[in-house]
């Protein structure tokens, strides 16, 4: 596919983004900034803001974005399912477009198919089966918690290669992209920014 920006303006609601919350946990706050970034502010909270890309899964081989953290969190152990807070996450959820996939997506967009989860946080670089959904998810730490704050970093993810390595087959189309900030276990506040998300 040609390079395709992920829409965030004029507002997240207007661009079609929706919230996936978790029972008993306050939702993280998301908003579009005047310069076109998405601000992710967690306050003892956790949730995923997600966007359905199109009516059918979209072929994509790469994803690029920029991100910055201004208020960070202590390093956590992201191999665990508890105490695994992180400042920023980018989720890419794939789907084969089948009826089963569509039905699963009605429960959660992250259940539509396999998921790649790119993370800023944690105590070390990881590329592992996702602790929360090990059969269908891959957790890839791109920036650890000790990465300098207040500075923009550019990322490019080779979705095709990452998917092949994680699941042993070429990827189907991308159905959803999600953004998250998670600080409920630590009971702290964090703030990060993500901008210029582009599929190609």
Secondary structure, 3 states (H helix, E strand, C coil): CCCEECCCCCCCCCCCCEEEECCCCECCEEEECCCCCEEEEEECEEEEEEEECCCCCECCCEEEEEEEEEECCCCCCCCCCCCCCEEEEEEEEEECCCHHHHHHHHHCHHHCCCEEEEEECCCCCCEEECCCCCCCEEEEEEECCCCCCCCCEEEEEEHHHHHHHHHCCCCCEEEEEEEEEECCCCCCEEEEEEEEEEEC
